[in-house]
Amino acid sequence: MILKEYFEKRECRPEFKREFARYQPEIECVRILVDAQIEQNLSLKELAKKTGVRQYKLRKILNGKRIPTMKILQKIAKGLGKTVKVQII
């Protein structure tokens, strides 16, 4: 089963929708960082060197096991040539 199928299967469950909505901003941040890392063809070691963030912290953030602080998020974004934009709607 691929991730898309897994997600679609659970998407109809109300508790899944609630939890997904709760963590959606963090999920989106990580997705953008992973996409930028892939786009730039950077290894974790190279990303750590460019950002000044230790590999073990990056690994946890990129695997969704740790939520980055704004300071860490800005360091990662800067290393990837990106900026952080916060929007309250």
N, C-alpha and C positions, 0 to 999 in steps of 0.2 A: 504494500500500500504506500503510495507516495503522499507527501505532506498535504498536498491539495485535497486528496481524497479523504484523508484523516480529518482535516479541518472541516470540509463540507459535511461529513458524517456527524460531527459534534456541534456544528453551527446551529442546528435547530434546537439544541438543548438550552433552556433559559439560563441555567447556572453557568454554562460555558460562555454565553453571550455577555453576561455580567462581568465575569472575570477577564474576558478578552478586552472589553471596553475599559475596564479599570487599568489594565497594563498597556493599552494601545500606544500611548505616547512613548513609553520606554521601548516597546517593540519596534516602533517606527524609527526611533533614533538609532537603534542597533542595526536595523535593516539598511539605513542610509550609510552608516559607517562600513558595514560589510561590503555593500555595493561599491563604495569608493575604494576600499582596499583591493577588491577584485579588479576593478577598472584600472587601477594603477599597478596591478600585478605585484603587490608587495607581500612578502612573507611576514609572519608575526615578528620575527627578529628585526626586519627592516622597518616595519611600522613602529616598533618600540624605539628604535634609534631615531627615527624622524620626529616622533612625538615627545620623547622623554618620559614615556609611561612604561613601567616595567612589563615584561612579557606576561607574567602570571596575572597581572591586573587586566591587561588587554584580553587575554584568553577568557577570563571570567566574564568580562563585559560583552565580548563578541559572541559568547555562548549563551548569553542571557542569564547568567548566574549571579551577576552583580549589576546594580544600577549605578552608573557613573555620576559623580558629583558634577555640578556645572563647571567647576574648574578643570576637572579631568576631561570632560566633554569638549571644552574649548581647546585644550592642548591637543587632543586627538584630531579635532577638526582642523586646527591650524597646521598640523603635520601633514594632513591630507590636502591642504590647499583650500579648505572650506571654511565657512563661518557658521556660528550658531545663531539662530534666530528664534526667539521665544515669543509666542503669540498667545495672548489670553483673549478668548472669544466669548 
